Amino acid sequence: MKITNPFDPRKILFHKETINAIKQGLIPYPVTLEVDLVDGFCNNNCYYCCFKCSSINKIILQNDRILLKKLKNCYKQGTKAVELVGGSEPTLHPELLTISKSIIDMGYDIGIVTNGVLIHRIQSIAKYFNFIRISLDSGNEKVYRKTHRSNAYMTVIRNIDGLISYGVNPNKIGLSYLCLPENSHYKDIKEFVKLAISLCVGYVVFRPAVLHKYCNESIGNTLISIRRLKREYSKKIRIFYSYKNRWLRASNQMSKSGECKMSLLTGIIQADGRVPFCNLYRKVKNYNLGNVYKKDFGKIWLGQKHKKLLTDMRREHCSKFCKADDYWDINTTKRRNTLKSRKIQFSNFSKAHRNFL
């Protein structure tokens, strides 16, 4: 079996040592660190933003000097990749270029998730990124205004074209599409796919939004549309969608239970220095493990509070779903023998994302 999807959770196969450590009850350093360079203020106003960022908020900037010191230590302890993501829009940080260069020089794999409005700020070093994923969520300006509540659509399109014209490998550039009530009709999704083809990007990826008004039936129909378009356009562009279980959970068709240990694969450093238990609890005070502005990341990550939360946290008590659920399923369900399989192979395209968990 050859895996071509970089979002396939079976990429934990590349990290058997870390998985085995977790099984033994140890706390290994995370494979991936998600870094919020910015929080609060954003140059878009997406109504569905899980971080509640918008143009009316005060901007919070990551202390680049402290961050780079912590990242250097984490690299020595085995962390392999840094993903610049939310909180807010990472390209708003005034030292984005310097921070990115330093992360690359340390030896990390590096990726960025961005709305693309200011992506030209890293154009000169973009070729060194493992991926540049732009959250576009629409195939035309009208839908973009509804979802992003911004008039920057054409700016983003020009910036994508600029990256490719500058010589960045198109396979490193992807467009993401969060499926919402406003953009989940077949014609909207098809228009987005055709736009991506015209821009010559390497891939598109679809994910379901978890909104009460986005009913179970809508999510199912959206996935059917995506699969139909994948069959139709597979020779022209790579079309991915997040793991099937994500869609089932989003439509309340799948339950979960057990310990929540796969959160150990990914660490997070927020813009104000806080280290949350996991992505879903960034804003919950009781799940704040500590602050890298005051303490070493290792002491926080290996600390008593983290150990207690790992013991107490149960997946069935978490009403939300996340990628850690997918890793848990791969590791513990009837597919657990996958980890022992020697028949699974990964394409070069999917290998480029192997350290981003």
Residue frames relative to the residue before (quaternion, step in Angstrom):
aa qw qx qy qz dx dy dz
M 1.0000 0.0000 0.0000 0.0000 0.00 0.00 0.00
K 0.1522 -0.7913 0.5883 0.0682 3.56 -0.86 0.99
I 0.2244 -0.7853 0.5685 0.0987 3.56 -0.72 1.12
T 0.1207 -0.8171 0.5629 0.0293 3.56 -0.70 1.13
N 0.6048 0.5766 -0.3417 0.4301 3.57 1.28 -0.34
P 0.3479 -0.7664 0.4980 0.2088 3.66 -0.50 1.11
F 0.6674 0.4861 -0.2959 0.4804 3.60 1.27 -0.26
D 0.4160 0.7024 -0.4722 0.3327 3.58 1.27 0.13
P 0.4422 -0.7340 0.4437 0.2622 3.63 -0.64 1.05
R 0.5314 0.6335 -0.4116 0.3832 3.59 1.23 -0.21
K 0.4593 0.6661 -0.4630 0.3621 3.59 1.22 0.08
I 0.4870 0.6284 -0.4583 0.3974 3.60 1.22 -0.04
L 0.4590 0.6740 -0.4396 0.3766 3.58 1.30 -0.14
F 0.6347 0.5369 -0.3253 0.4506 3.57 1.14 -0.57
H 0.7587 0.3662 -0.1648 0.5128 3.59 1.24 -0.36
K 0.0818 0.8467 -0.5185 0.0868 3.54 0.97 0.93
E 0.6139 0.5598 -0.3544 0.4291 3.60 1.02 -0.73
T 0.6683 0.4845 -0.2917 0.4833 3.57 0.97 -0.87
I 0.6425 0.5224 -0.3175 0.4621 3.59 0.95 -0.88
N 0.6645 0.5024 -0.3052 0.4614 3.59 0.93 -0.87
A 0.6230 0.5336 -0.3381 0.4613 3.58 1.05 -0.72
I 0.6414 0.5155 -0.3139 0.4736 3.58 1.02 -0.84
K 0.6381 0.5351 -0.3203 0.4515 3.59 0.99 -0.83
Q 0.6936 0.4759 -0.2606 0.4739 3.55 1.11 -0.73
G 0.5702 -0.6255 0.3657 0.3872 3.56 1.30 0.08
L 0.4920 0.6532 -0.4303 0.3823 3.58 1.26 0.29
I 0.3272 -0.7089 0.5797 0.2333 3.56 -1.32 0.20
P 0.1205 -0.8043 0.5793 0.0545 3.60 -0.10 1.23
Y 0.5859 -0.5214 0.4565 0.4200 3.56 -1.24 0.29
P 0.5676 -0.6174 0.4100 0.3584 3.61 -1.02 0.67
V 0.5179 -0.6117 0.4956 0.3346 3.55 -1.17 0.60
T 0.7929 0.1780 -0.0510 0.5806 3.56 1.00 -0.93
L 0.1483 -0.7417 0.6431 0.1195 3.54 -1.17 0.65
E 0.2097 -0.7354 0.6323 0.1240 3.54 -0.84 1.03
V 0.1036 -0.8156 0.5692 0.0104 3.57 -0.68 1.12
D 0.2281 -0.7452 0.6145 0.1226 3.54 -0.84 1.06
L 0.2239 -0.7858 0.5614 0.1312 3.58 -0.38 1.16
V 0.7926 0.1435 -0.0309 0.5919 3.56 1.13 -0.71
D 0.0021 -0.7726 0.6344 0.0261 3.55 -1.19 0.56
G 0.7128 0.4534 -0.3245 0.4254 3.55 -1.29 0.30
F 0.8252 0.1572 -0.0529 0.5399 3.56 -0.08 -1.31
C 0.0310 0.7753 -0.6307 0.0115 3.55 -1.14 0.70
N 0.4494 -0.6923 0.4968 0.2683 3.57 -1.15 0.60
N 0.6496 0.3520 -0.3301 0.5875 3.57 1.34 0.37
N 0.2643 -0.7668 0.5646 0.1531 3.58 -1.26 0.29
C 0.0560 0.8400 -0.5353 0.0686 3.56 0.88 0.98
Y 0.4137 -0.7521 0.4540 0.2389 3.59 -0.55 1.15
Y 0.6955 0.4790 -0.2572 0.4698 3.58 1.19 -0.58
C 0.3537 0.7718 -0.4765 0.2283 3.62 1.27 -0.01
C 0.3551 -0.7626 0.5031 0.1979 3.57 -0.61 1.14
F 0.6658 0.4823 -0.3021 0.4825 3.59 1.27 -0.26
K 0.3794 -0.7613 0.4503 0.2714 3.58 1.38 -0.01
C 0.3507 0.7290 -0.5076 0.2965 3.58 1.05 0.78
S 0.1301 0.7836 -0.5994 0.0987 3.57 -1.10 0.71
S 0.6810 -0.5142 0.3490 0.3873 3.56 -1.32 0.15
I 0.6465 0.5199 -0.3335 0.4478 3.62 1.21 -0.16
N 0.5940 0.5924 -0.3581 0.4098 3.60 1.26 -0.15
K 0.5386 -0.5860 0.4945 0.3491 3.53 -1.29 0.39
I 0.4263 -0.7175 0.4912 0.2495 3.58 -0.95 0.86
I 0.1299 -0.7505 0.6447 0.0645 3.55 -1.12 0.85
L 0.1349 -0.8190 0.5567 0.0334 3.57 -0.68 1.11
Q 0.4971 -0.6420 0.5043 0.2941 3.54 -1.05 0.85
N 0.4173 -0.6690 0.5536 0.2678 3.60 -1.04 0.82
D 0.3237 -0.8080 0.4579 0.1810 3.56 -0.16 1.29
R 0.6240 0.5500 -0.3486 0.4319 3.60 1.02 -0.72
I 0.6885 0.4595 -0.2755 0.4888 3.59 0.87 -0.96
L 0.6250 0.5608 -0.3367 0.4261 3.57 0.95 -0.90
L 0.7044 0.4780 -0.2821 0.4425 3.58 0.74 -1.05
K 0.6075 0.5431 -0.3477 0.4638 3.58 1.10 -0.65
K 0.6723 0.4901 -0.2906 0.4726 3.59 0.94 -0.90
L 0.6539 0.5211 -0.3129 0.4505 3.57 0.98 -0.85
K 0.6101 0.5527 -0.3466 0.4497 3.58 1.05 -0.73
N 0.6714 0.4886 -0.2922 0.4745 3.58 0.95 -0.86
C 0.6472 0.5243 -0.3197 0.4518 3.59 0.98 -0.82
Y 0.6198 0.5451 -0.3416 0.4495 3.57 1.03 -0.76
K 0.6456 0.5244 -0.3122 0.4590 3.57 1.01 -0.82
Q 0.7085 0.4549 -0.2455 0.4804 3.57 1.17 -0.66
G 0.7125 -0.5116 0.2408 0.4154 3.58 1.25 0.19
T 0.4548 0.6572 -0.4779 0.3645 3.61 1.22 0.03
K 0.2725 -0.8350 0.4700 0.0877 3.56 -0.78 1.06
A 0.8256 0.1480 -0.0383 0.5432 3.60 1.05 -0.63
V 0.1753 -0.7447 0.6349 0.1074 3.53 -1.26 0.61
E 0.1150 -0.7792 0.6150 0.0375 3.53 -0.86 1.04
L 0.2405 -0.7605 0.5906 0.1225 3.56 -0.65 1.16
V 0.1508 0.8074 -0.5313 0.2076 3.54 -0.38 1.27
G 0.6878 -0.4350 0.3449 0.4677 3.61 -1.20 -0.46
G 0.0257 -0.1165 0.9853 -0.1225 1.67 -2.53 0.46
S 0.8228 -0.1794 0.1911 0.5042 3.48 -0.81 -1.14
E 0.7650 -0.3735 0.2799 0.4438 3.56 -1.32 -0.32
P 0.4045 -0.7670 0.4426 0.2286 3.65 -0.46 1.17
T 0.6503 0.5452 -0.3315 0.4123 3.60 1.06 -0.64
L 0.5309 0.6221 -0.4101 0.4036 3.60 1.28 -0.02
H 0.5518 0.6197 -0.4059 0.3831 3.60 1.18 -0.37
P 0.4616 -0.7195 0.4413 0.2730 3.62 -0.70 1.03
E 0.7304 0.3877 -0.2311 0.5126 3.61 1.17 -0.49
L 0.1995 0.8302 -0.5011 0.1411 3.57 1.23 0.46
L 0.6845 0.4991 -0.2980 0.4400 3.59 0.80 -0.97
T 0.6702 0.4977 -0.2913 0.4673 3.58 0.91 -0.92
I 0.6454 0.5175 -0.3118 0.4673 3.57 0.95 -0.89
S 0.6715 0.5040 -0.2980 0.4542 3.57 0.86 -0.97
K 0.6433 0.5234 -0.3199 0.4582 3.59 0.92 -0.88
S 0.6663 0.5120 -0.2997 0.4517 3.57 0.92 -0.93
I 0.6418 0.5204 -0.3183 0.4647 3.59 0.99 -0.84
I 0.6451 0.5131 -0.3071 0.4758 3.58 0.99 -0.85
D 0.6733 0.5116 -0.2892 0.4487 3.59 0.93 -0.93
M 0.6103 0.5545 -0.3502 0.4443 3.59 1.14 -0.57
G 0.5673 -0.6091 0.3778 0.4054 3.57 1.18 -0.50
Y 0.4506 0.7052 -0.4367 0.3301 3.57 1.30 0.02
D 0.4146 -0.5467 0.6386 0.3484 3.48 -1.43 0.24
I 0.0738 -0.8152 0.5741 0.0183 3.58 -1.02 0.73
G 0.0155 0.7819 -0.6227 0.0239 3.53 -1.05 0.82
I 0.1719 -0.7850 0.5867 0.1006 3.56 -1.21 0.38
V 0.1623 -0.7367 0.6495 0.0957 3.54 -1.12 0.81
T 0.0762 0.8336 -0.5228 0.1614 3.55 -0.46 1.25
N 0.4807 -0.6337 0.5020 0.3396 3.57 -1.21 0.34
G 0.5146 -0.7189 0.3595 0.2985 3.58 1.31 -0.01
V 0.4700 0.7020 -0.4419 0.3018 3.59 1.22 -0.17
L 0.8015 0.2079 -0.0903 0.5533 3.59 1.04 -0.79
I 0.2854 0.8068 -0.4853 0.1790 3.58 1.20 0.39
H 0.5229 0.6379 -0.4145 0.3846 3.60 1.20 -0.33
R 0.5419 0.6458 -0.3921 0.3682 3.59 1.23 -0.38
I 0.7509 0.3114 -0.2144 0.5414 3.61 1.17 -0.40
Q 0.2921 0.8055 -0.4849 0.1754 3.57 1.24 0.20
S 0.6627 0.5427 -0.3112 0.4116 3.59 0.97 -0.84
I 0.7746 0.2702 -0.1677 0.5467 3.62 1.16 -0.46
A 0.3340 0.7943 -0.4630 0.2079 3.58 1.30 0.11
K 0.6152 0.5789 -0.3545 0.4009 3.58 1.06 -0.65
Y 0.6535 0.5152 -0.3128 0.4578 3.59 1.21 -0.38
F 0.5405 0.6041 -0.4066 0.4214 3.59 1.26 -0.10
N 0.4811 -0.6435 0.5096 0.3079 3.55 -1.13 0.66
F 0.7897 -0.1053 0.0523 0.6022 3.54 1.10 -0.68
I 0.1374 -0.7215 0.6708 0.1028 3.50 -1.34 0.52
R 0.0164 -0.8273 0.5602 -0.0381 3.56 -0.31 1.25
I 0.1721 -0.8182 0.5477 0.0305 3.52 -0.61 1.24
S 0.3194 -0.7561 0.5478 0.1620 3.55 -0.71 1.15
L 0.0101 -0.8360 0.5466 -0.0473 3.56 -0.09 1.31
D 0.0996 -0.8787 0.4624 0.0640 3.56 1.09 -0.79
S 0.7817 0.2167 -0.1442 0.5667 3.60 1.17 0.32
G 0.3419 -0.7410 0.5418 0.2010 3.53 -1.27 0.44
N 0.7713 0.1939 -0.1576 0.5854 3.55 1.31 0.18
E 0.6836 -0.5347 0.3314 0.3700 3.51 -1.27 0.46
K 0.6210 0.5702 -0.3430 0.4142 3.58 1.03 -0.76
V 0.6908 0.4546 -0.2751 0.4903 3.58 0.86 -0.95
Y 0.6059 0.5696 -0.3444 0.4356 3.57 1.05 -0.77
R 0.6477 0.5127 -0.3222 0.4624 3.59 0.96 -0.83
K 0.6561 0.5163 -0.3129 0.4527 3.58 1.03 -0.75
T 0.7475 0.4165 -0.2241 0.4664 3.57 0.89 -0.92
H 0.7785 0.3274 -0.1674 0.5086 3.58 0.90 -0.92
R 0.2361 -0.7944 0.5163 0.2160 3.56 1.29 -0.38
S 0.5545 0.5486 -0.3821 0.4956 3.48 0.94 1.09
N 0.3660 -0.7229 0.5458 0.2136 3.56 -1.26 0.52
A 0.4595 0.7353 -0.3974 0.3005 3.57 1.29 0.34
Y 0.2958 0.8074 -0.4829 0.1653 3.60 1.24 0.10
M 0.7248 0.4357 -0.2631 0.4643 3.60 0.69 -1.03
T 0.5730 0.5700 -0.3744 0.4546 3.59 1.16 -0.52
V 0.6617 0.5002 -0.2986 0.4719 3.56 0.95 -0.90
I 0.6418 0.5231 -0.3250 0.4571 3.59 0.93 -0.87
R 0.6593 0.4959 -0.3063 0.4750 3.60 0.94 -0.86
N 0.6547 0.5191 -0.3184 0.4479 3.59 1.00 -0.78
I 0.6186 0.5261 -0.3391 0.4749 3.59 1.07 -0.72
D 0.6550 0.5011 -0.2956 0.4822 3.55 0.95 -0.91
G 0.6350 0.5499 -0.3170 0.4403 3.57 1.08 -0.76
L 0.6297 0.5378 -0.3302 0.4530 3.58 1.01 -0.79
I 0.6924 0.4678 -0.2739 0.4762 3.54 0.91 -0.94
S 0.6380 0.5201 -0.3210 0.4684 3.58 1.03 -0.77
Y 0.6408 0.5290 -0.3105 0.4617 3.59 1.15 -0.66
G 0.5987 -0.6056 0.3465 0.3934 3.57 1.24 -0.26
V 0.3944 0.7033 -0.4954 0.3232 3.57 1.23 0.26
N 0.5327 -0.6324 0.4587 0.3254 3.57 -0.94 0.89
P 0.4496 -0.7204 0.4527 0.2719 3.63 -0.57 1.09
N 0.5967 0.5877 -0.3620 0.4093 3.58 1.14 -0.60
K 0.6426 0.5232 -0.3182 0.4605 3.58 1.22 -0.39
I 0.6821 0.4714 -0.2700 0.4895 3.56 1.26 -0.33
G 0.0288 0.8039 -0.5919 0.0509 3.53 -0.76 1.07
L 0.2786 -0.7314 0.5943 0.1848 3.55 -1.22 0.51
S 0.1889 -0.7936 0.5685 0.1066 3.57 -0.83 0.94
Y 0.1742 -0.7802 0.6001 0.0291 3.50 -1.19 0.73
L 0.1589 -0.7714 0.6127 0.0657 3.54 -0.47 1.23
C 0.3310 -0.7836 0.4963 0.1737 3.56 -0.53 1.18
L 0.0177 -0.8116 0.5757 -0.0980 3.52 -0.53 1.34
P 0.6759 -0.4706 0.3432 0.4515 3.62 -1.17 0.18
E 0.6914 0.5140 -0.2777 0.4252 3.59 1.05 -0.75
N 0.8129 0.2890 -0.1194 0.4913 3.60 1.11 -0.51
S 0.5511 0.6812 -0.3537 0.3274 3.60 1.24 0.13
H 0.4308 0.6685 -0.4880 0.3596 3.58 1.20 0.29
Y 0.6480 -0.5535 0.3583 0.3813 3.56 -1.08 0.69
K 0.6777 0.5055 -0.3052 0.4382 3.58 0.87 -0.92
D 0.6294 0.5303 -0.3315 0.4613 3.60 1.10 -0.67
I 0.6713 0.4943 -0.2905 0.4696 3.55 0.93 -0.93
K 0.6433 0.5196 -0.3179 0.4638 3.58 0.99 -0.84
E 0.6407 0.5249 -0.3266 0.4553 3.59 0.96 -0.82
F 0.6315 0.5314 -0.3198 0.4653 3.57 1.07 -0.78
V 0.6564 0.5083 -0.3078 0.4648 3.59 0.91 -0.91
K 0.6731 0.4896 -0.2985 0.4671 3.59 0.91 -0.86
L 0.6027 0.5400 -0.3487 0.4729 3.59 1.12 -0.66
A 0.6549 0.5205 -0.3098 0.4519 3.57 0.91 -0.94
I 0.6342 0.5221 -0.3248 0.4687 3.57 1.01 -0.80
S 0.6751 0.4985 -0.2955 0.4566 3.59 0.93 -0.89
L 0.6780 0.4775 -0.2866 0.4797 3.60 1.14 -0.59
C 0.3772 -0.7680 0.4401 0.2724 3.58 1.35 -0.19
V 0.3227 0.7363 -0.5316 0.2665 3.61 1.05 0.67
G 0.6332 -0.6032 0.3532 0.3323 3.54 -1.24 0.46
Y 0.8151 -0.0759 0.0964 0.5662 3.57 1.02 -0.71
V 0.2049 -0.7097 0.6447 0.1969 3.50 -1.42 0.09
V 0.1048 -0.7882 0.6031 0.0632 3.57 -1.17 0.58
F 0.2148 -0.7848 0.5755 0.0827 3.56 -0.96 0.97
R 0.0202 -0.7776 0.6284 0.0027 3.54 -1.13 0.79
P 0.4387 -0.6939 0.4960 0.2827 3.59 -1.09 0.60
A 0.3611 -0.6890 0.5792 0.2435 3.57 -1.08 0.72
V 0.2966 -0.7341 0.5795 0.1933 3.55 -1.11 0.64
L 0.2304 0.7549 -0.5670 0.2357 3.52 -0.02 1.36
H 0.5645 -0.6364 0.4074 0.3323 3.56 -0.94 0.89
K 0.7130 0.4545 -0.2704 0.4604 3.57 0.98 -0.82
Y 0.5939 0.5246 -0.3642 0.4893 3.56 1.31 -0.13
C 0.2127 -0.8647 0.4431 0.1036 3.55 0.30 1.34
N 0.7151 -0.4715 0.3261 0.4000 3.52 -1.36 0.41
E 0.6620 0.5176 -0.3034 0.4493 3.57 0.92 -0.92
S 0.6350 0.5404 -0.3308 0.4420 3.59 0.99 -0.80
I 0.6481 0.5153 -0.3198 0.4606 3.57 0.94 -0.86
G 0.6609 0.5117 -0.3071 0.4550 3.58 0.94 -0.86
N 0.6674 0.4948 -0.2968 0.4708 3.57 0.95 -0.86
T 0.6153 0.5492 -0.3401 0.4517 3.58 1.07 -0.73
L 0.6664 0.4999 -0.3017 0.4637 3.56 0.90 -0.90
I 0.6079 0.5402 -0.3426 0.4705 3.59 1.06 -0.71
S 0.6532 0.5148 -0.3091 0.4613 3.60 0.96 -0.88
I 0.6541 0.5172 -0.3124 0.4550 3.58 0.94 -0.90
R 0.6625 0.5020 -0.3054 0.4645 3.58 0.93 -0.87
R 0.6218 0.5365 -0.3322 0.4639 3.56 1.04 -0.76
L 0.6883 0.4726 -0.2795 0.4742 3.58 0.91 -0.91
K 0.5960 0.5585 -0.3621 0.4490 3.57 1.10 -0.63
R 0.6533 0.4976 -0.3119 0.4778 3.58 0.98 -0.81
E 0.6977 0.5021 -0.2711 0.4331 3.55 0.97 -0.89
Y 0.8195 0.2631 -0.0992 0.4993 3.58 0.94 -0.89
S 0.3266 0.7983 -0.4670 0.1947 3.61 1.22 0.18
K 0.6650 0.4995 -0.3129 0.4587 3.60 1.13 -0.49
K 0.7056 0.4644 -0.2538 0.4712 3.56 1.27 -0.29
I 0.8014 -0.0301 0.0432 0.5958 3.59 1.14 -0.56
R 0.4784 -0.6342 0.5157 0.3208 3.58 -1.17 0.55
I 0.0663 -0.7876 0.6125 0.0063 3.57 -0.79 1.05
F 0.0281 -0.8059 0.5902 -0.0389 3.54 -0.66 1.18
Y 0.0427 -0.7472 0.6555 0.1013 3.51 -1.29 0.27
S 0.6229 -0.5683 0.3774 0.3829 3.53 -1.10 0.70
Y 0.7403 -0.4617 0.2673 0.4091 3.51 -1.23 0.60
K 0.6398 -0.5829 0.3480 0.3602 3.56 -1.01 0.89
N 0.6336 0.5569 -0.3400 0.4156 3.59 0.95 -0.85
R 0.5835 0.5830 -0.3703 0.4272 3.59 1.12 -0.64
W 0.6786 0.4794 -0.2835 0.4788 3.58 0.97 -0.83
L 0.6396 0.5221 -0.3256 0.4609 3.57 1.04 -0.74
R 0.6714 0.4821 -0.3004 0.4759 3.56 0.97 -0.82
A 0.6287 0.5450 -0.3361 0.4413 3.56 1.04 -0.78
S 0.7362 0.3661 -0.2191 0.5254 3.57 1.13 -0.60
N 0.5021 -0.6980 0.3896 0.3299 3.57 1.30 0.44
Q 0.4479 0.6904 -0.4522 0.3439 3.58 1.09 0.69
M 0.7641 0.2957 -0.1626 0.5497 3.58 1.25 -0.02
S 0.2440 -0.7681 0.5771 0.1321 3.56 -0.89 0.93
K 0.1844 -0.7734 0.5932 0.1260 3.57 -1.27 0.12
S 0.0129 0.7892 -0.6135 0.0244 3.54 -1.20 0.55
G 0.5889 0.5894 -0.4232 0.3560 3.56 -1.28 0.23
E 0.6869 -0.4611 0.3624 0.4293 3.52 -1.34 -0.02
C 0.3395 -0.7223 0.5630 0.2146 3.53 -1.26 0.43
K 0.1307 0.8336 -0.5197 0.1340 3.56 0.32 1.28
M 0.5855 0.6087 -0.3760 0.3812 3.59 1.14 -0.45
S 0.4713 0.6526 -0.4464 0.3907 3.58 1.29 -0.09
L 0.5629 0.6223 -0.3725 0.3963 3.59 1.24 -0.40
L 0.5707 0.6118 -0.3830 0.3915 3.59 1.20 -0.35
T 0.7903 0.2219 -0.0869 0.5645 3.57 1.16 -0.65
G 0.1403 -0.7747 0.6126 0.0697 3.56 -0.84 1.02
I 0.2139 -0.7775 0.5824 0.1025 3.56 -1.21 0.50
I 0.0679 -0.7498 0.6561 0.0513 3.53 -1.07 0.83
Q 0.2693 -0.7922 0.5307 0.1354 3.56 -0.48 1.22
A 0.7045 -0.5006 0.3101 0.3961 3.55 -1.26 0.42
D 0.7144 0.4093 -0.2558 0.5066 3.61 1.11 -0.58
G 0.6549 -0.5598 0.2892 0.4172 3.58 1.28 0.34
R 0.5202 0.6573 -0.4182 0.3499 3.59 1.21 -0.21
V 0.2164 -0.7350 0.6292 0.1309 3.52 -1.24 0.64
P 0.1781 -0.8093 0.5519 0.0931 3.63 -0.31 1.20
F 0.6609 -0.4981 0.3809 0.4124 3.56 -1.27 0.36
C 0.7756 -0.1631 0.1255 0.5967 3.56 0.98 -0.84
N 0.7546 -0.4216 0.2736 0.4218 3.54 -1.34 0.17
L 0.6971 0.5020 -0.2774 0.4302 3.57 0.97 -0.85
Y 0.7500 0.3695 -0.2036 0.5094 3.59 1.21 -0.34
R 0.1906 0.8181 -0.5182 0.1609 3.57 1.10 0.67
K 0.7733 0.3749 -0.1775 0.4795 3.56 0.96 -0.88
V 0.5916 0.5813 -0.3617 0.4257 3.62 1.27 0.01
K 0.4605 -0.7409 0.4238 0.2439 3.55 -0.45 1.26
N 0.6802 0.5163 -0.2956 0.4282 3.59 0.89 -0.92
Y 0.7077 0.4233 -0.2534 0.5057 3.57 1.25 -0.35
N 0.4427 0.6541 -0.4711 0.3927 3.56 1.24 0.46
L 0.3077 -0.7970 0.4970 0.1520 3.59 -0.55 1.18
G 0.7382 -0.2952 0.2362 0.5587 3.58 1.14 -0.59
N 0.4002 -0.7094 0.5326 0.2303 3.55 -1.31 -0.10
V 0.4143 -0.7404 0.4753 0.2330 3.59 -0.70 1.09
Y 0.5544 0.5830 -0.4031 0.4361 3.59 1.23 -0.17
K 0.7522 0.3674 -0.1841 0.5151 3.56 1.25 -0.47
K 0.8094 0.1283 -0.0228 0.5726 3.57 1.13 -0.59
D 0.5987 -0.5687 0.4265 0.3692 3.56 -1.19 0.54
F 0.5826 -0.6025 0.4095 0.3605 3.60 -1.00 0.80
G 0.6469 0.5478 -0.3222 0.4214 3.59 0.93 -0.87
K 0.6622 0.4993 -0.3053 0.4679 3.57 0.96 -0.83
I 0.6291 0.5145 -0.3229 0.4851 3.57 1.15 -0.65
W 0.7023 0.4965 -0.2608 0.4384 3.56 0.79 -1.12
L 0.7551 0.3570 -0.1875 0.5169 3.58 1.02 -0.81
G 0.4431 0.7480 -0.4031 0.2857 3.55 1.33 0.08
Q 0.6987 -0.4964 0.3384 0.3884 3.53 -1.36 0.33
K 0.6346 0.5400 -0.3499 0.4280 3.60 0.97 -0.75
H 0.6431 0.5116 -0.3192 0.4720 3.55 1.00 -0.83
K 0.6468 0.5282 -0.3166 0.4500 3.57 0.94 -0.89
K 0.6647 0.5094 -0.3031 0.4548 3.57 0.96 -0.89
L 0.6635 0.5018 -0.3063 0.4628 3.57 0.94 -0.87
L 0.6278 0.5342 -0.3314 0.4591 3.57 1.03 -0.75
T 0.6633 0.4944 -0.2896 0.4814 3.56 1.11 -0.71
D 0.7465 0.4379 -0.2155 0.4523 3.56 0.92 -0.98
M 0.6471 0.5686 -0.3268 0.3888 3.57 1.02 -0.79
R 0.0725 -0.7866 0.6131 0.0096 3.55 -0.84 1.05
R 0.5329 -0.6631 0.4221 0.3133 3.55 -0.90 0.90
E 0.6445 0.5355 -0.3318 0.4334 3.59 1.04 -0.67
H 0.6343 0.5211 -0.3310 0.4654 3.60 1.24 -0.34
C 0.6382 0.4969 -0.3181 0.4946 3.57 1.30 -0.21
S 0.3112 -0.7920 0.4998 0.1615 3.57 -0.47 1.20
K 0.6547 0.5015 -0.3080 0.4744 3.58 1.24 -0.36
F 0.3120 -0.7213 0.5745 0.2287 3.54 -1.30 0.14
C 0.0272 -0.8025 0.5960 -0.0044 3.57 -1.16 0.49
K 0.7064 -0.4629 0.3212 0.4285 3.55 -1.29 0.13
A 0.5613 0.5999 -0.3926 0.4134 3.61 1.16 -0.50
D 0.5877 0.5677 -0.3614 0.4491 3.58 1.15 -0.59
D 0.6494 0.5179 -0.3148 0.4593 3.56 1.00 -0.85
Y 0.6565 0.5006 -0.3101 0.4715 3.58 0.98 -0.85
W 0.6197 0.5426 -0.3347 0.4578 3.55 1.07 -0.77
D 0.6580 0.5206 -0.3090 0.4479 3.57 0.90 -0.94
I 0.6481 0.5178 -0.3152 0.4611 3.56 0.94 -0.88
N 0.7337 0.4644 -0.2234 0.4429 3.54 0.98 -0.91
T 0.8270 0.3087 -0.1079 0.4574 3.60 1.01 -0.68
T 0.6555 0.5198 -0.3351 0.4334 3.63 1.10 -0.42
K 0.7834 -0.3040 0.2273 0.4921 3.56 -1.21 -0.38
R 0.6305 0.5230 -0.3395 0.4622 3.58 1.26 -0.24
R 0.3482 0.7777 -0.4764 0.2165 3.61 1.28 0.11
N 0.6104 0.5634 -0.3585 0.4260 3.60 1.12 -0.56
T 0.4371 0.6940 -0.4505 0.3527 3.57 1.31 -0.17
L 0.6509 0.5478 -0.3138 0.4216 3.55 1.02 -0.85
K 0.6991 0.4425 -0.2634 0.4961 3.57 1.22 -0.44
S 0.5194 0.6796 -0.3997 0.3294 3.55 1.26 -0.27
R 0.2425 -0.7639 0.5826 0.1349 3.53 -1.05 0.81
K 0.5736 0.6287 -0.3586 0.3836 3.55 1.30 -0.10
I 0.5923 0.5802 -0.3692 0.4199 3.59 1.21 -0.35
Q 0.0502 -0.7805 0.6231 -0.0005 3.54 -0.93 0.98
F 0.2740 -0.7524 0.5786 0.1552 3.55 -1.18 0.62
S 0.4566 -0.6631 0.5168 0.2912 3.56 -1.02 0.81
N 0.6424 -0.5195 0.3866 0.4100 3.58 -1.22 0.39
F 0.6130 0.5587 -0.3431 0.4409 3.55 1.11 -0.70
S 0.7080 0.4406 -0.2709 0.4808 3.59 0.86 -0.89
K 0.5868 0.5866 -0.3684 0.4194 3.62 1.10 -0.60
A 0.5979 0.5898 -0.3617 0.4048 3.60 1.07 -0.67
H 0.7298 0.3995 -0.2178 0.5102 3.58 1.22 -0.48
R 0.3874 0.7935 -0.4302 0.1878 3.56 1.26 -0.04
N 0.7139 0.4443 -0.2564 0.4766 3.60 1.12 -0.58
F 0.6039 0.5308 -0.3607 0.4728 3.57 1.28 0.11
L 0.0275 0.8333 -0.5450 0.0888 3.54 -0.09 1.35
